[in-house]
Amino acid sequence: MGTQEGFLGGIQLAAREQPDPALGLGVPVARLRLGAFAASAAIAGLAGALGVELAQVADRLAGFAERQQAVDKARFDELEQRYR
């Protein structure tokens, strides 16, 4: 995709292919690897979230009615105890 043609791409390529000489030249190899891992995890997470939305697997309101009924019942029981 052309990411290796720029300055940062060259540094990343050097860190991947020959990490010891790159480290000797002051390239933060561990930081680059961690950054690449974090970026790929973020992209994968975004893709997963969009995939769930696209497939309509998850329902945002799933369980809302049951939770609301439980809250209403608890409130009713509390009021009933208060005014007995």
N, C-alpha and C positions, 0 to 999 in steps of 0.2 A: 504494500500500500504506500510505499514511499516514506515510511517513518524513519528508515535508516539513513536517508540522504541528508538530514539536517544535523546540526551540532549535537543536539540531545540524543538523536538516534545513533550517532556515532559513539557517543559515550556509553549508551546502553548496550550497543553491540560489543564494544570492548569489554564491558563488565561481564557480559555473558560468555564471550568466547575465551577471554584470557583475564580472569579476575585478579590474579596476583600482580601482573604488570600494571593493570589499571589501578589497583589499589596503591601501588608504588608511585603512580603519577598523581595521586590525590583524588581519585574518583571514589565517591562514597558508595561502594558496591552494595553493602548491606542495606543502605537507605534506598538505593535504586530498586533492589529486589523487593523490599517491603512496600515501596510505593507502587510497583507494578502489581504486586499481589493485592493490595488494597483497591487499586483501580479496577482490576478484573473482578474482585468480589462485589464492588459497587455496581458494575455493569451487569453481573449475573443476578444480583438482587433486584435491580430495576427490571431486567428481562423477566424474572419470575413474577414480580408483582404485575407487570403488564400482561403476562401470559394468563395469570389467574383472572384478571379483569376481562380479558378477551374471551376466555373459555367460559366465563360466568360461573365459575366453580364456587366461589365464596359469595355469600349473601351478607351485606353489611348489617342488615337488621335481623339476622338469624339469632334466635334466642331472646330478642327484645321483648316480645309479648310475655314470655315466661318470667323474665326478670321483673317486668312491670307488674305482673300479677302478684308475684311474691312481695314486692314493695307495697302494693295496695293492701294485701292481706295483713301484712305486719302493721301498717298504719291503722287499718280497721280494728285489729285486735287491741292496739294501743288505745284507741279512742273508746272502744267498748269497755276496757278495764277502767279507764278514767271516769266514765259516766255511769257506772253501775251503782 
